[in-house]
Amino acid sequence: MIWLIIHIVEIFLWLLLAASGAYILFFALVSLMWKKPASRLVTYFSEKLASTREKPEYKFLLLYPAYNEDRVIVPSVHKTLGQYYPYKKFHVAVISDHMTEETNNLLRELPITLLTPIFEKSSKAKAMQYAMDQIKEDYDYVVILDADNVVESDFLEKLNDVCNKGYKAIQCHRCAKNSNNDIAVLDGVSEEINNTIFRKAHNRIGLSSALIGSGMCFDFKWFKKNVYKLSTAGEDRELEALLLMQEIYIHYEESIPVFDEKVSNKENFQKQRLRWMTAQIQSLFRMLPYIPHAIVTGNIDFIDKTVQQALIPRSMLIVLTFMLACFITLLSREWCVKWWLLFLFICISLYVSTPRQLRKHSVFGKLFSIPQLVWKMILNILKINHKNTDFIHTEHGSEETTIKRE
């Protein structure tokens, strides 16, 4: 009787982990799908037609919600202001929340709009809402960037080309700008795996990309109307849900990089993952009531994103599967086969989803850091409160990006 109960529990755990593993494997394989390139003749005539047709230059508002980001905000804004794009066609606004007067004075010297709200409880959503209240000028698109984000000089030129295709929501390719230690490298690899599975592969079969919190571009009128509906620290997941409920497609543009600083110590990693895990649970509870309507209306995008919120985080998935495979092997050689197969398929999925250039980036030598990080993520489960809307800040900045002070 005891063995029967143990076997039932073991099968239940395997099915729970296998569901997340199957989702990841499916989209990892989808990412390998070959896209037939356009013929040279078609490409030639397309380019010829585009060159004879006047291309609109859209007006962009670039928002930097910056909470306690004194170490990185000024260099990031400097870099953004150096766009090749027509100067009158874009404007930068920084929402300075709990930053020093010294940093604000440096920002006031730049040709930007500096907003200095005072929030009892800060959040990125509140900062964006405040900006929409204060900025009265109209724009075509709004771009959301984190304080540590760095973009290239042709960022807006490329983004304008994509906007000309008619997209109302665009997620740019956020990638690592630092690899100073094992944690930063693994965080960067994790980001690229997300890009492959939740963005590139989804778009490849006609599903919407996931948003990621920065490097996001939205139709200005849509954003101004919907930003006031945000109420949690997972504003990107809320924006995603709003877009999909309104059946607005989210395009992922891999060719436009937005360089993001990766966390480089265990404490910041734990804070960041706690914020993400809390936002994931909150998003799941908020989206579930709309599932029946999504099924009736055939909103596959919304159903898919709801399923995403129920997935087990990948690093936890691979470590838990390995540990349980070892444990079940000690109990029964017959039971353990399916566990080792699941572990193998998860490993294949993550390998396939990792860009080739990063597979050789000494990732395997940094795997010893994973168990410690996963343990911190498991500890985070005890701290998750799906009703909590407090903003959990993770510090950014390194020696290279620190503002020099007298």
C-alpha positions in Angstrom: 0.0 0.0 0.0 2.8 2.4 0.9 4.6 1.6 -2.4 1.4 2.3 -4.3 1.1 5.7 -2.7 4.7 6.5 -3.4 4.3 5.4 -7.0 1.2 7.6 -7.4 3.1 10.6 -6.0 6.1 9.9 -8.2 3.9 9.8 -11.4 2.2 13.0 -10.4 5.5 14.8 -9.9 6.8 13.4 -13.2 3.7 14.7 -15.1 4.0 18.1 -13.4 7.6 18.5 -14.5 7.0 16.9 -17.9 4.3 19.4 -18.8 6.8 22.3 -18.4 9.5 20.2 -20.2 7.2 19.4 -23.1 6.4 23.1 -23.6 10.0 24.1 -23.7 11.0 21.2 -26.0 8.2 22.0 -28.5 9.2 25.6 -28.9 12.9 24.8 -28.9 12.3 22.5 -31.9 10.0 25.2 -33.5 13.0 27.7 -33.3 14.9 25.3 -35.6 12.3 25.6 -38.3 13.8 26.8 -41.6 12.4 30.0 -42.9 12.5 30.1 -46.7 14.4 33.2 -47.8 12.9 35.4 -50.4 14.4 35.0 -53.9 16.9 37.5 -55.2 14.4 38.7 -57.8 11.7 39.3 -55.2 14.2 41.0 -52.9 15.4 43.3 -55.7 12.0 44.5 -56.7 10.9 44.9 -53.0 13.9 47.1 -52.3 13.4 49.0 -55.6 9.7 49.7 -54.6 10.7 50.7 -51.1 13.3 53.2 -52.4 10.8 54.9 -54.6 8.2 55.2 -51.9 8.6 57.8 -49.2 9.0 56.2 -45.8 7.3 57.9 -42.8 9.6 58.9 -40.0 7.6 58.3 -36.8 7.9 60.4 -33.7 9.2 58.5 -30.7 9.0 59.1 -26.9 11.7 57.2 -25.0 10.8 56.7 -21.4 13.3 55.8 -18.7 11.6 54.9 -15.4 14.6 55.1 -13.0 14.3 54.1 -9.4 17.5 54.7 -7.4 19.6 54.3 -10.5 22.2 57.0 -9.9 25.1 54.7 -11.1 23.8 54.0 -14.6 21.2 56.4 -15.8 23.4 59.3 -17.0 25.6 57.2 -19.3 22.6 55.3 -20.7 20.8 58.6 -21.6 24.0 60.0 -23.1 24.2 57.0 -25.4 20.5 57.2 -26.4 20.8 60.9 -27.3 23.4 60.0 -29.9 20.9 58.7 -32.4 21.3 59.1 -36.2 17.5 59.6 -36.2 16.3 63.2 -36.9 16.6 65.1 -33.6 13.1 66.6 -33.8 11.5 63.1 -34.2 12.4 61.8 -30.8 12.4 62.9 -27.2 13.8 61.3 -24.0 12.0 61.5 -20.7 13.5 60.3 -17.4 11.3 59.6 -14.4 13.7 60.2 -11.5 12.4 58.3 -8.5 14.5 58.4 -5.3 17.7 59.5 -7.2 20.1 62.0 -5.7 20.1 65.8 -6.5 23.5 65.4 -8.0 22.2 62.9 -10.5 19.2 65.1 -11.3 21.4 68.1 -11.9 23.5 66.1 -14.4 20.3 65.1 -16.1 19.0 68.7 -16.2 22.0 69.6 -18.3 20.8 67.2 -21.1 18.1 68.0 -23.7 15.5 65.8 -22.1 12.4 66.0 -19.9 13.2 65.3 -16.3 10.3 64.3 -14.0 10.8 64.0 -10.3 7.7 62.4 -8.7 7.5 61.5 -5.0 5.8 58.2 -4.5 4.9 56.7 -1.1 5.3 53.3 -2.7 7.4 53.3 -5.9 6.8 51.1 -8.9 7.6 51.2 -12.6 3.9 51.3 -13.5 3.4 54.4 -11.4 6.4 56.0 -13.0 5.0 55.4 -16.5 1.6 56.6 -15.5 3.1 59.8 -14.0 5.0 60.4 -17.3 1.8 60.1 -19.3 0.1 62.6 -17.0 2.9 65.1 -17.4 3.8 64.8 -21.1 1.2 66.6 -23.1 2.8 66.4 -26.6 1.6 63.7 -29.0 3.9 61.0 -30.4 3.5 58.0 -32.7 5.3 55.4 -30.5 6.6 55.1 -27.0 9.7 53.1 -26.1 10.3 51.8 -22.6 13.9 51.4 -21.5 15.5 50.5 -18.2 18.0 52.8 -16.6 20.9 50.4 -17.4 19.9 49.8 -21.0 22.3 50.8 -23.8 21.2 51.1 -27.4 23.2 51.6 -30.6 23.2 54.8 -32.7 20.9 53.3 -35.3 18.4 52.0 -32.8 15.5 54.4 -33.8 16.3 54.1 -37.5 15.8 50.3 -37.3 12.8 50.6 -35.1 11.2 53.1 -37.5 11.6 50.6 -40.3 9.8 47.9 -38.2 7.1 50.3 -37.2 6.5 51.0 -40.9 5.3 47.4 -41.2 2.3 48.3 -39.1 3.1 46.6 -35.7 1.5 48.2 -32.6 3.6 46.3 -30.1 7.3 45.4 -30.6 9.8 43.7 -28.3 13.4 44.3 -29.2 16.2 41.9 -28.7 17.4 42.4 -25.1 20.8 40.9 -24.6 23.7 41.0 -22.0 26.1 43.9 -22.0 28.3 42.4 -19.3 29.8 38.9 -18.5 32.0 39.8 -15.5 31.4 36.6 -13.5 29.6 33.2 -13.6 26.2 34.6 -12.4 26.2 37.3 -15.1 27.1 34.8 -17.8 24.4 32.4 -16.7 21.8 35.3 -16.5 22.8 36.3 -20.0 22.4 32.8 -21.4 19.0 32.5 -19.6 17.9 35.7 -21.3 18.9 34.3 -24.7 17.1 31.0 -24.1 14.0 33.1 -23.3 14.4 35.0 -26.5 14.5 31.8 -28.5 11.6 30.0 -26.8 9.2 32.8 -25.8 9.9 35.2 -28.6 11.6 33.9 -31.8 9.9 30.5 -31.8 6.5 32.0 -31.0 6.6 34.5 -33.8 7.8 31.8 -36.2 4.4 30.0 -35.9 2.3 33.1 -35.8 2.0 33.5 -32.0 2.8 36.7 -30.1 6.2 37.3 -28.5 6.5 37.6 -24.8 7.4 41.0 -23.4 10.4 41.4 -21.2 10.1 44.8 -19.3 12.4 46.9 -21.4 13.3 47.4 -25.0 9.5 47.5 -25.6 7.8 49.8 -28.2 4.1 50.5 -28.3 1.6 52.6 -30.3 1.5 55.8 -28.3 -2.3 56.2 -28.2 -2.8 52.6 -27.2 -0.2 52.9 -24.4 -1.6 56.2 -23.0 -5.0 54.6 -22.8 -3.9 51.4 -21.2 -1.0 52.3 -18.9 -3.4 53.3 -16.2 -4.7 49.8 -15.9 -1.3 48.6 -14.5 -1.3 47.9 -10.8 1.4 45.4 -10.0 5.2 45.1 -10.1 4.9 42.8 -13.1 3.9 45.6 -15.5 5.3 43.8 -18.6 3.1 40.8 -18.0 0.1 43.1 -17.4 0.8 44.9 -20.7 1.1 41.6 -22.4 -2.2 40.4 -21.1 -3.9 43.7 -22.2 -2.5 43.4 -25.7 -3.6 39.8 -26.1 -7.1 40.4 -24.7 -7.4 43.1 -27.3 -6.0 40.6 -29.9 -3.0 42.9 -30.7 0.0 40.9 -32.1 3.4 41.4 -30.3 6.3 41.3 -32.8 9.8 40.3 -31.8 12.6 42.1 -33.6 15.8 40.1 -33.2 17.9 42.6 -35.3 17.5 45.5 -32.8 19.7 44.8 -29.8 19.1 46.5 -26.4 22.0 45.8 -24.1 21.0 45.1 -20.5 23.2 44.8 -17.5 23.0 41.3 -16.0 22.9 40.7 -12.2 26.4 39.7 -10.9 25.8 38.7 -7.3 23.6 36.2 -5.6 21.7 38.7 -3.5 20.6 40.7 -6.6 19.8 37.5 -8.4 17.5 36.4 -5.6 15.7 39.8 -5.5 15.3 39.8 -9.3 13.9 36.2 -9.4 11.6 36.9 -6.4 10.1 39.8 -8.4 9.7 37.7 -11.5 8.2 34.7 -9.7 5.8 37.0 -7.8 4.8 38.7 -11.1 4.3 35.3 -12.7 2.0 34.1 -10.0 0.1 37.4 -10.0 -0.3 37.2 -13.7 -1.6 33.6 -13.6 -4.3 34.5 -11.1 -5.3 37.6 -13.1 -5.5 35.7 -16.5 -7.2 32.5 -15.4 -10.8 34.1 -15.2 -10.5 35.2 -18.8 -9.6 31.7 -20.1 -13.3 30.6 -20.8 -13.8 33.7 -23.0 -10.5 33.2 -24.8 -11.5 29.6 -25.6 -14.9 30.6 -26.9 -13.4 33.4 -29.1 -10.4 31.2 -30.2 -7.8 33.6 -28.7 -4.9 31.1 -28.9 -2.4 33.8 -28.0 -4.0 34.6 -24.7 -4.4 30.9 -23.8 -0.7 30.3 -24.6 0.4 33.2 -22.4 -1.7 31.9 -19.5 0.0 28.5 -19.9 3.4 30.3 -19.8 2.5 31.7 -16.4 2.0 28.2 -15.0 5.4 26.9 -16.2 8.1 25.9 -13.7 11.2 28.2 -14.0 13.8 26.4 -16.2 16.7 26.3 -13.8 14.4 24.9 -11.1 13.0 22.4 -13.6 16.4 21.0 -14.6 17.8 20.7 -11.1 14.6 19.2 -9.6 14.4 16.7 -12.5 18.0 15.6 -12.0 17.6 15.3 -8.2 14.4 13.3 -8.5 15.9 11.1 -11.2 18.8 10.3 -8.9 16.4 9.6 -6.0 14.0 7.5 -8.0 16.9 5.5 -9.3 17.7 4.4 -5.8 14.0 3.4 -5.3 13.4 1.6 -8.5 15.3 1.0 -11.8 12.0 0.5 -13.6 10.5 3.9 -12.4 13.7 5.9 -13.1 13.8 5.4 -16.9 11.1 8.1 -17.6 12.9 10.5 -15.3 16.2 10.2 -17.0 14.5 10.6 -20.4 12.8 13.7 -19.2 16.1 15.1 -17.9 17.7 14.4 -21.3 14.9 16.1 -23.2 15.1 19.2 -21.0 18.9 19.4 -21.5 18.4 19.0 -25.3 15.8 21.8 -25.3 18.1 24.2 -23.4 21.1 23.4 -25.6 19.1 23.9 -28.8 17.6 27.2 -27.4 21.1 28.6 -26.6 22.6 30.6 -29.5 25.6 28.9 -31.0 28.0 31.7 -30.0 27.1 31.3 -26.3 27.4 27.5 -26.3 31.2 27.9 -26.3 31.1 30.7 -23.8 32.5 28.5 -21.0 28.9 27.8 -19.9 29.6 24.3 -18.9 32.4 25.5 -16.6 29.9 27.7 -14.8 27.2 25.1 -14.2 28.4 24.6 -10.6 26.8 28.0 -9.8 23.4 26.7 -10.8 22.5 24.7 -7.7 23.2 27.7 -5.4 21.0 29.9 -7.5 18.2 27.4 -7.7 18.3 27.0 -3.9 17.8 30.8 -3.6 14.9 30.5 -6.1 13.3 27.7 -4.0 13.7 29.9 -0.9 11.8 32.7 -2.8 8.8 30.4 -3.0 8.3 31.0 0.7 8.3 34.8 0.2 5.8 34.9 -2.7 2.6 36.8 -1.9 0.3 37.0 -5.0 -1.6 39.9 -3.4 1.5 42.0 -2.8 2.1 44.8 -5.2 5.3 46.3 -3.6 8.1 47.0 -6.0 11.3 44.9 -5.4 14.3 46.8 -6.6 17.5 45.1 -7.8 20.5 47.3 -7.9 22.4 47.9 -11.2 25.8 49.3 -12.0 29.4 48.3 -12.2 32.7 50.1 -12.1 32.5 50.8 -15.8 29.1 52.6 -15.5 29.5 54.3 -12.2 29.1 58.1 -12.3 32.4 59.7 -11.2 31.9 62.0 -8.2 34.3 64.6 -6.9 
